[in-house]
Amino acid sequence: MTDSRLIIMRHAKSDWKTEAATDFERPLASRGVRDGERMGKWLLEQNINPGCFVSSPAMRARQTSALVAEEIDWSVNEIIWTDQIYAASLPELLE
């Protein structure tokens, strides 16, 4: 039997003291970069290898996704970027 699970991961700590023009463009804070790497390492340690990787294209989500992908040896080019995730609620994500 295949182990199937859905993992919903929020972006790492974002930088509120930035000159980003919009919330969508807000980057990760330095702590967020460290935490993004840690999130990827944790997935690797748990032997969790996603069959599909979907992310919001918001800057902080893109950065988090790239950091996680690097740690689990997942190509950033294979991440599915979708605007529908940005600001979605949990019920919307599950739908």
Disulfide bonds with the S-S distance in Angstrom:
none
